[in-house]
Amino acid sequence: MEADRYAIFGASRREGGFVWLTAFVLAFGICVGSGGAMAQTSNNYLVRLSGSPVIGARPVQELATAWAQALKLTGVRVDAGMDPNEYDVVAEGAEGSGRMTVQSRSHGTLAGIEPLLRGQADLWMAARQVRQSDLDAMRARNVPNVPTLAQFQQPGVENVIGLTGLTIIVHQRNTVKMVNPQQLRDIYAGRVTSWAQVGGPSNLPIGLYSLDVADTATDSFCTTILGIPDTRKCVDSFARLAVPSAGMEQEDLADDVAGNPAGIGFVSYSSRRGAKALPLGTACGSGIAPSLFRLKTEEYPLVQRLYLYTAPGRPLSPAAQAFLQFALGPAGQAAVGSSGLADQLPSLSDPRYAEGRIATANDPMDGGQTRVRPPDVRAFEQAVTGADRLSITFRFQAGTNALDSRGEADMSRLIDLLRQPSYARTSVVMIGFSSATGDYADNRQLARDRAQALRERLTDAGVANVSAVGIGPGAAVVCNLDPVRGMLNQRVEVWLRKAG
């Protein structure tokens, strides 16, 4: 794998990700538990989380267990509550030297914000970014001192903990090459009933599968594909399903679809098992297949950020601060990956990735409205030939050079990575891109300015051999005809070239 060529913390992880050295993990755990924030001896650590079960189920269990190990606490156990959405992870040290309790109360994203604001929870688990409607709902419930949306979206208050992606699955022998959102809407409404109508096997009726109304994948499918945020109303609108869905787990549904040549369903990326994941068609007509790398770069259309929010203006307890730092660090992110989510550990593209990107460097993905200038195509080809892309992709607060909340955390991860001795002779290229909307020259200049600003942050941190280039709207990774997702083309990619 590419990771082996760069000796990234010693070994490669799944799809080019990284395994972090045990010594570093232990050192991180010790650092989190000391230095004034927390002492590791004779202390009780209590962390309270409320919100989405996407985070509060397995991911929090994995994080709490890994944190207990880093704190050298043993006897880790999960104490289930009377409510199936509530549990505590408890661990204790030898002879009463310490005790850790991580409480998870996962009754839904919206249900998690009020305990945070009332001081009954330390961290809010949100399966989407905070909305103005969330804050309006809190004011309607007479919650005092509700912060503004801008206060909630500040780095350090808004923390991306991991990513997930909805995946459309079919039988492995299904010949459909991709499916677009309109086709999915027609299929689940019963307007399209045969695979032949969407380019699949002739005379084969479509067998619909759906998860329970309470499943988070159902909420994502209804909201992002069907445009119906009320999941009960959404599921009630489905045509007759192939099998009853009540109580079915995602992995069970994937197994059923994998065994049914006529079947189609939706699950999270990590739950697809033996089923075939269909590329999702875009407004540009192209199909984008899900992969762990595309989830990490947020270029797969159905990727979703998952958040841990703190209460704006209220300091975290030392225990909650230490838990959050651990969750965002290498050992915590490894635990997030083990839970089935996409972690944020840096991953390298596959060996032929650059070749494919060069082939499409002159495509701004806007229906032919913009012509990418030949010097920009050549500049991109020169920058990436012989290099590999890192999954870390920087995006910005609208209209500024300021990184968004994930970008700030990723900058720290990138600096830590590039400071390793194995990178002493590695060249780093920061490549800025823009959307295709607006003046071409202005877009290219903005892309160049952002890449240069990040290059300066790296050099100020002591990273050598860093260059920057601005390409503009070329080599697009998201369809610019989509006014919302097209903004994701405003980014800075990180490319690495090993000397010799």
C-alpha positions as CSV (number, residue, x, y, z in Angstrom):
1,M,0.0,0.0,0.0
2,E,1.0,3.6,-0.4
3,A,1.0,4.1,3.3
4,D,4.0,1.7,3.6
5,R,6.1,3.9,1.2
6,Y,5.7,6.8,3.5
7,A,6.1,4.9,6.8
8,I,3.2,6.6,8.4
9,F,3.4,5.7,12.0
10,G,4.8,2.3,11.1
11,A,2.0,0.5,9.4
12,S,-1.0,0.9,7.1
13,R,-4.6,0.7,8.1
14,R,-7.7,-0.2,6.1
15,E,-7.9,1.4,2.7
16,G,-4.7,3.3,3.2
17,G,-5.3,4.6,6.7
18,F,-2.9,4.5,9.5
19,V,-2.3,2.5,12.7
20,W,-0.7,4.8,15.3
21,L,2.2,3.5,17.3
22,T,1.4,2.0,20.7
23,A,3.9,4.2,22.3
24,F,2.3,7.4,20.9
25,V,-1.1,6.2,21.9
26,L,0.0,5.6,25.5
27,A,1.9,8.9,25.6
28,F,-1.3,10.7,24.4
29,G,-3.4,9.0,27.0
30,I,-0.9,10.1,29.7
31,C,-0.9,13.6,28.3
32,V,-4.6,13.9,28.4
33,G,-4.8,12.7,32.0
34,S,-2.1,15.1,33.3
35,G,-0.7,18.5,32.8
36,G,-3.1,20.2,35.2
37,A,-6.3,19.3,33.3
38,M,-6.6,16.0,35.0
39,A,-4.5,13.9,37.3
40,Q,-4.6,10.1,36.7
41,T,-4.3,9.2,40.4
42,S,-7.1,9.1,42.9
43,N,-9.7,10.7,40.7
44,N,-13.2,10.1,39.4
45,Y,-13.9,11.0,35.8
46,L,-17.5,11.6,34.8
47,V,-18.5,12.6,31.3
48,R,-22.2,13.0,30.2
49,L,-23.3,12.8,26.6
50,S,-26.7,13.3,25.1
51,G,-28.1,13.3,21.6
52,S,-27.9,11.1,18.5
53,P,-27.7,7.3,18.7
54,V,-25.5,7.3,15.6
55,I,-22.8,8.5,18.0
56,G,-24.2,7.4,21.3
57,A,-24.5,3.7,20.5
58,R,-21.3,1.8,19.5
59,P,-18.9,4.8,18.8
60,V,-19.2,6.1,22.4
61,Q,-18.7,2.6,23.8
62,E,-15.6,2.2,21.7
63,L,-14.3,5.6,22.7
64,A,-14.9,5.1,26.4
65,T,-13.3,1.7,26.4
66,A,-10.2,3.0,24.6
67,W,-10.0,6.0,26.9
68,A,-10.2,3.8,30.0
69,Q,-7.3,1.8,28.6
70,A,-5.3,5.0,28.0
71,L,-6.0,6.0,31.6
72,K,-4.8,2.6,32.8
73,L,-8.2,1.8,34.3
74,T,-9.3,-1.8,34.2
75,G,-12.5,-3.8,34.6
76,V,-14.4,-1.9,31.9
77,R,-18.1,-2.7,31.8
78,V,-21.2,-1.4,30.3
79,D,-24.1,-0.8,32.6
80,A,-27.4,-0.8,30.6
81,G,-30.2,1.4,31.8
82,M,-33.9,0.7,31.8
83,D,-34.2,2.6,28.6
84,P,-32.4,0.9,25.6
85,N,-31.0,4.2,24.5
86,E,-29.2,4.8,27.8
87,Y,-26.1,3.2,29.3
88,D,-22.9,3.9,31.3
89,V,-19.4,2.7,30.5
90,V,-17.6,2.3,33.8
91,A,-14.0,1.4,34.6
92,E,-12.0,1.4,37.8
93,G,-8.3,1.5,38.7
94,A,-6.5,-0.9,41.1
95,E,-7.4,-0.4,44.8
96,G,-9.7,2.5,44.2
97,S,-7.0,4.6,42.4
98,G,-9.6,6.0,40.0
99,R,-13.0,5.5,38.4
100,M,-14.3,6.5,35.0
101,T,-18.0,6.8,34.1
102,V,-19.0,7.8,30.6
103,Q,-22.8,8.3,30.3
104,S,-24.6,8.0,26.9
105,R,-28.2,9.2,26.6
106,S,-29.1,8.8,22.9
107,H,-32.7,9.9,22.3
108,G,-32.0,11.8,19.1
109,T,-30.1,14.8,17.9
110,L,-32.7,17.4,18.8
111,A,-33.4,15.8,22.1
112,G,-29.7,16.2,23.1
113,I,-29.3,19.9,22.9
114,E,-31.5,20.9,25.9
115,P,-29.6,18.8,28.4
116,L,-26.4,20.4,27.1
117,L,-27.8,24.0,27.5
118,R,-29.3,23.2,31.0
119,G,-26.0,21.8,32.2
120,Q,-27.3,18.3,32.5
121,A,-24.8,17.0,29.8
122,D,-21.2,17.9,28.9
123,L,-21.3,17.1,25.2
124,W,-24.1,17.1,22.6
125,M,-24.0,14.3,20.1
126,A,-25.4,15.6,16.8
127,A,-25.8,13.7,13.6
128,R,-25.9,17.0,11.6
129,Q,-24.7,20.5,12.1
130,V,-26.6,22.7,14.5
131,R,-29.5,24.6,13.0
132,Q,-31.3,27.9,13.8
133,S,-34.5,25.9,14.2
134,D,-32.8,23.9,17.1
135,L,-32.1,27.2,18.9
136,D,-35.6,28.5,18.2
137,A,-37.0,25.3,19.7
138,M,-35.0,25.8,22.9
139,R,-36.2,29.4,23.3
140,A,-39.8,28.1,22.8
141,R,-39.1,25.7,25.7
142,N,-37.9,28.6,27.9
143,V,-34.3,27.4,28.0
144,P,-32.3,30.3,29.5
145,N,-29.4,32.0,27.7
146,V,-29.6,30.1,24.4
147,P,-26.5,30.9,22.4
148,T,-26.5,32.2,18.8
149,L,-25.9,30.0,15.8
150,A,-22.5,31.7,15.2
151,Q,-21.4,30.9,18.8
152,F,-22.3,27.2,18.3
153,Q,-20.3,27.0,15.0
154,Q,-17.0,28.2,16.4
155,P,-14.0,25.7,16.3
156,G,-13.7,24.1,19.7
157,V,-17.4,24.4,20.3
158,E,-18.3,22.5,17.1
159,N,-16.2,19.4,16.8
160,V,-16.4,16.8,14.0
161,I,-16.0,13.4,15.7
162,G,-16.4,11.2,12.5
163,L,-18.3,10.7,9.3
164,T,-20.9,8.4,8.0
165,G,-22.3,7.8,4.5
166,L,-25.6,6.4,3.3
167,T,-25.2,3.7,0.7
168,I,-27.7,2.4,-1.8
169,I,-27.2,-1.4,-2.1
170,V,-28.3,-4.1,-4.6
171,H,-27.4,-7.7,-5.5
172,Q,-23.9,-8.2,-6.7
173,R,-25.1,-9.4,-10.1
174,N,-27.4,-6.5,-10.7
175,T,-26.2,-4.8,-13.9
176,V,-27.4,-1.2,-13.1
177,K,-24.3,1.0,-13.3
178,M,-25.7,3.8,-11.1
179,V,-28.9,5.3,-9.7
180,N,-29.8,9.0,-9.3
181,P,-31.9,10.6,-6.6
182,Q,-34.9,11.0,-8.9
183,Q,-34.9,7.3,-9.8
184,L,-34.8,6.4,-6.1
185,R,-37.7,8.7,-5.5
186,D,-39.6,7.0,-8.3
187,I,-38.6,3.5,-7.1
188,Y,-39.7,4.0,-3.5
189,A,-42.9,5.7,-4.6
190,G,-43.8,2.8,-6.8
191,R,-43.7,4.7,-10.0
192,V,-40.8,2.6,-11.2
193,T,-41.4,-1.1,-10.5
194,S,-39.0,-2.9,-12.9
195,W,-35.2,-2.9,-13.1
196,A,-35.5,-2.6,-16.9
197,Q,-36.8,1.0,-16.3
198,V,-33.5,2.1,-14.8
199,G,-31.1,0.1,-17.1
200,G,-31.1,-3.1,-15.2
201,P,-32.2,-6.7,-15.9
202,S,-35.2,-7.0,-18.1
203,N,-38.6,-8.2,-16.7
204,L,-37.2,-8.3,-13.1
205,P,-39.5,-6.5,-10.6
206,I,-37.8,-4.4,-8.0
207,G,-37.9,-5.7,-4.4
208,L,-38.0,-2.8,-2.0
209,Y,-36.2,-3.0,1.4
210,S,-36.4,-0.3,4.1
211,L,-35.2,0.0,7.7
212,D,-37.3,0.8,10.7
213,V,-38.7,4.4,10.9
214,A,-36.4,5.0,13.9
215,D,-33.2,3.9,12.2
216,T,-30.8,6.8,11.5
217,A,-30.2,5.5,7.9
218,T,-34.0,5.9,7.3
219,D,-33.8,9.5,8.5
220,S,-30.9,10.2,6.2
221,F,-32.5,8.5,3.2
222,C,-35.8,10.4,3.7
223,T,-34.2,13.7,4.3
224,T,-31.4,13.7,1.7
225,I,-32.9,11.6,-1.1
226,L,-36.7,12.0,-0.8
227,G,-36.8,15.4,0.8
228,I,-39.2,14.3,3.5
229,P,-37.8,15.2,7.0
230,D,-40.8,13.5,8.8
231,T,-39.6,9.9,8.7
232,R,-43.0,8.4,9.7
233,K,-44.7,10.3,6.8
234,C,-41.8,9.3,4.6
235,V,-41.9,5.5,5.3
236,D,-45.7,5.5,5.1
237,S,-45.3,6.9,1.5
238,F,-43.2,3.9,0.4
239,A,-44.6,1.4,-2.0
240,R,-45.1,-2.2,-0.7
241,L,-41.8,-3.5,0.7
242,A,-40.3,-6.9,-0.1
243,V,-40.2,-7.8,3.6
244,P,-41.4,-6.3,6.8
245,S,-38.7,-3.9,8.1
246,A,-39.7,-3.4,11.8
247,G,-36.8,-4.1,14.1
248,M,-34.4,-5.1,11.2
249,E,-30.8,-4.2,11.8
250,Q,-28.8,-2.7,8.9
251,E,-26.5,-5.7,8.6
252,D,-29.6,-8.0,8.4
253,L,-31.1,-5.9,5.6
254,A,-27.8,-5.9,3.7
255,D,-27.7,-9.7,3.9
256,D,-31.2,-9.9,2.6
257,V,-30.5,-7.6,-0.3
258,A,-27.3,-9.5,-1.1
259,G,-29.4,-12.7,-1.4
260,N,-32.2,-11.2,-3.6
261,P,-31.3,-10.5,-7.2
262,A,-34.3,-8.1,-7.4
263,G,-33.6,-6.3,-4.1
264,I,-32.7,-2.7,-3.3
265,G,-32.2,-1.0,0.0
266,F,-30.1,1.6,1.9
267,V,-27.7,1.2,4.8
268,S,-24.6,3.0,6.2
269,Y,-21.4,2.4,4.3
270,S,-19.9,0.2,7.1
271,S,-23.0,-2.0,7.1
272,R,-23.1,-3.0,3.4
273,R,-21.5,-6.4,3.9
274,G,-21.9,-8.6,0.8
275,A,-24.2,-6.3,-1.1
276,K,-23.2,-4.2,-4.0
277,A,-22.9,-0.5,-3.3
278,L,-24.4,1.5,-6.3
279,P,-22.7,4.7,-7.5
280,L,-25.0,7.7,-6.9
281,G,-25.7,9.7,-10.0
282,T,-25.3,13.5,-9.9
283,A,-26.8,16.4,-11.7
284,C,-23.8,16.3,-14.0
285,G,-24.7,12.8,-15.1
286,S,-21.7,11.1,-13.6
287,G,-21.9,8.4,-10.8
288,I,-19.8,8.6,-7.6
289,A,-19.2,5.3,-5.9
290,P,-18.8,5.2,-2.1
291,S,-15.4,4.4,-0.6
292,L,-13.7,5.1,2.7
293,F,-11.4,7.7,1.1
294,R,-14.3,9.5,-0.5
295,L,-16.1,9.6,2.8
296,K,-13.1,11.1,4.5
297,T,-12.7,13.8,1.8
298,E,-16.4,14.4,1.9
299,E,-16.7,14.0,-1.9
300,Y,-19.3,11.2,-1.8
301,P,-22.7,12.8,-2.2
302,L,-24.3,11.1,0.8
303,V,-21.5,11.7,3.4
304,Q,-22.6,13.2,6.7
305,R,-20.5,14.9,9.4
306,L,-21.1,13.8,13.0
307,Y,-20.5,16.3,15.8
308,L,-19.7,16.7,19.5
309,Y,-20.8,20.2,20.6
310,T,-19.8,21.9,23.9
311,A,-22.0,24.6,25.5
312,P,-20.8,28.0,24.2
313,G,-19.5,30.2,27.0
314,R,-19.4,27.4,29.6
315,P,-16.1,25.7,30.3
316,L,-16.0,22.0,30.1
317,S,-15.2,20.0,33.2
318,P,-11.6,18.7,33.2
319,A,-12.9,15.1,32.6
320,A,-15.1,16.2,29.7
321,Q,-12.3,18.2,28.2
322,A,-9.9,15.3,28.4
323,F,-12.5,12.9,26.9
324,L,-13.0,15.3,24.0
325,Q,-9.3,15.7,23.4
326,F,-8.9,12.0,23.4
327,A,-11.8,11.5,21.0
328,L,-10.3,13.9,18.5
329,G,-6.8,12.5,18.8
330,P,-5.2,9.5,17.1
331,A,-6.3,6.8,19.6
332,G,-9.8,8.2,19.8
333,Q,-10.1,8.4,16.0
334,A,-8.9,4.8,15.8
335,A,-11.7,3.8,18.1
336,V,-14.2,5.8,16.0
337,G,-13.0,3.8,12.9
338,S,-13.4,0.5,14.8
339,S,-17.0,1.4,15.6
340,G,-18.0,1.5,11.9
341,L,-17.8,5.2,11.3
342,A,-15.3,6.8,9.0
343,D,-12.6,8.3,11.2
344,Q,-10.4,11.3,10.4
345,L,-7.0,9.7,10.5
346,P,-5.1,10.7,7.4
347,S,-5.3,8.2,4.6
348,L,-3.5,8.1,1.2
349,S,-5.2,7.7,-2.1
350,D,-4.7,4.5,-4.1
351,P,-1.7,4.2,-6.5
352,R,-3.6,5.3,-9.6
353,Y,-5.6,8.1,-8.1
354,A,-3.4,10.9,-9.5
355,E,-3.7,9.4,-13.0
356,G,-7.5,9.5,-12.9
357,R,-7.5,13.1,-11.6
358,I,-5.2,14.3,-14.3
359,A,-7.5,12.8,-17.0
360,T,-10.3,15.0,-15.7
361,A,-8.3,18.1,-14.8
362,N,-10.0,20.2,-17.5
363,D,-13.5,19.3,-16.3
364,P,-15.2,21.9,-14.0
365,M,-18.3,19.7,-13.8
366,D,-20.7,22.5,-14.7
367,G,-22.3,21.3,-17.9
368,G,-19.8,22.9,-20.2
369,Q,-20.4,26.4,-19.0
370,T,-16.7,27.1,-17.9
371,R,-13.5,26.4,-19.9
372,V,-10.6,25.5,-17.6
373,R,-7.6,27.4,-18.9
374,P,-4.7,25.2,-20.2
375,P,-2.1,26.7,-17.9
376,D,-4.2,25.7,-14.9
377,V,-4.5,22.1,-16.3
378,R,-0.7,21.9,-16.8
379,A,-0.1,23.4,-13.3
380,F,-2.3,20.7,-11.8
381,E,-0.7,17.9,-13.7
382,Q,2.8,19.1,-12.7
383,A,1.7,19.3,-9.1
384,V,0.3,15.8,-8.7
385,T,2.5,13.7,-11.1
386,G,4.4,11.2,-8.9
387,A,2.5,12.3,-5.8
388,D,-0.3,10.9,-3.6
389,R,-3.2,12.7,-2.2
390,L,-3.9,12.8,1.5
391,S,-7.5,12.4,2.7
392,I,-7.2,15.6,4.7
393,T,-9.1,18.2,2.7
394,F,-9.4,21.8,4.0
395,R,-12.6,23.7,3.6
396,F,-13.4,27.2,4.7
397,Q,-15.9,29.5,6.3
398,A,-17.9,31.1,3.5
399,G,-16.0,33.9,1.7
400,T,-13.0,33.8,4.0
401,N,-9.6,32.2,4.5
402,A,-10.7,30.9,7.9
403,L,-10.9,27.1,8.2
404,D,-14.2,25.5,9.3
405,S,-14.3,23.5,12.5
406,R,-13.1,20.3,11.0
407,G,-10.3,22.1,9.1
408,E,-8.8,23.4,12.3
409,A,-8.6,20.0,13.9
410,D,-7.2,18.6,10.6
411,M,-4.5,21.2,10.5
412,S,-3.2,19.9,13.9
413,R,-3.3,16.3,12.6
414,L,-1.4,17.3,9.4
415,I,1.3,19.1,11.4
416,D,1.8,16.2,13.7
417,L,2.0,13.8,10.8
418,L,4.5,15.9,8.8
419,R,6.8,16.5,11.8
420,Q,7.6,12.8,11.9
421,P,11.2,12.0,10.9
422,S,10.0,9.8,8.0
423,Y,8.7,13.0,6.4
424,A,12.0,14.9,6.5
425,R,12.5,14.4,2.7
426,T,8.9,14.5,1.6
427,S,7.6,17.4,-0.5
428,V,4.1,18.7,0.3
429,V,2.0,20.5,-2.2
430,M,-1.1,22.5,-1.1
431,I,-3.4,22.8,-4.1
432,G,-6.3,25.3,-3.9
433,F,-9.5,24.9,-5.9
434,S,-12.7,26.8,-6.3
435,S,-16.3,26.4,-7.5
436,A,-17.2,27.4,-11.0
437,T,-19.6,30.1,-10.0
438,G,-18.4,33.7,-10.5
439,D,-15.4,35.3,-12.2
440,Y,-12.7,32.8,-13.3
441,A,-9.7,34.9,-12.4
442,D,-11.2,35.9,-8.9
443,N,-11.9,32.2,-8.2
444,R,-8.4,31.1,-9.1
445,Q,-6.9,33.9,-7.0
446,L,-9.0,32.9,-4.0
447,A,-7.9,29.3,-4.4
448,R,-4.3,30.4,-4.6
449,D,-4.6,32.7,-1.5
450,R,-6.1,29.9,0.6
451,A,-3.4,27.4,-0.5
452,Q,-0.7,29.9,0.3
453,A,-2.2,30.8,3.7
454,L,-2.2,27.1,4.7
455,R,1.4,26.7,3.4
456,E,2.4,29.5,5.7
457,R,0.8,27.8,8.7
458,L,2.7,24.7,7.9
459,T,6.0,26.5,7.5
460,D,5.4,28.5,10.7
461,A,5.0,25.2,12.5
462,G,8.4,24.0,11.2
463,V,7.3,21.9,8.3
464,A,9.8,22.1,5.4
465,N,9.4,21.5,1.6
466,V,5.9,23.0,1.3
467,S,4.7,24.7,-1.9
468,A,1.3,26.1,-2.9
469,V,-0.6,26.4,-6.1
470,G,-4.0,27.7,-7.1
471,I,-6.0,25.9,-9.8
472,G,-9.4,27.4,-9.7
473,P,-12.4,25.4,-11.0
474,G,-10.4,22.7,-12.7
475,A,-10.3,19.1,-11.5
476,A,-13.7,19.4,-9.8
477,V,-14.7,16.6,-7.5
478,V,-18.3,17.6,-6.9
479,C,-20.9,18.6,-9.5
480,N,-21.0,22.4,-9.7
481,L,-24.6,22.3,-11.1
482,D,-25.6,21.4,-7.5
483,P,-25.7,24.9,-5.8
484,V,-25.3,23.4,-2.3
485,R,-22.7,20.6,-2.8
486,G,-20.9,22.6,-5.5
487,M,-19.5,24.7,-2.7
488,L,-17.5,21.7,-1.6
489,N,-15.2,22.4,-4.6
490,Q,-13.9,25.4,-2.6
491,R,-11.1,23.4,-1.0
492,V,-7.4,22.9,-0.5
493,E,-6.0,19.4,-1.1
494,V,-2.8,18.0,0.4
495,W,-0.5,16.0,-1.9
496,L,2.7,14.3,-0.9
497,R,5.8,13.3,-2.9
498,K,8.5,11.2,-1.4
499,A,12.0,12.1,-2.4
500,G,14.0,9.6,-4.4
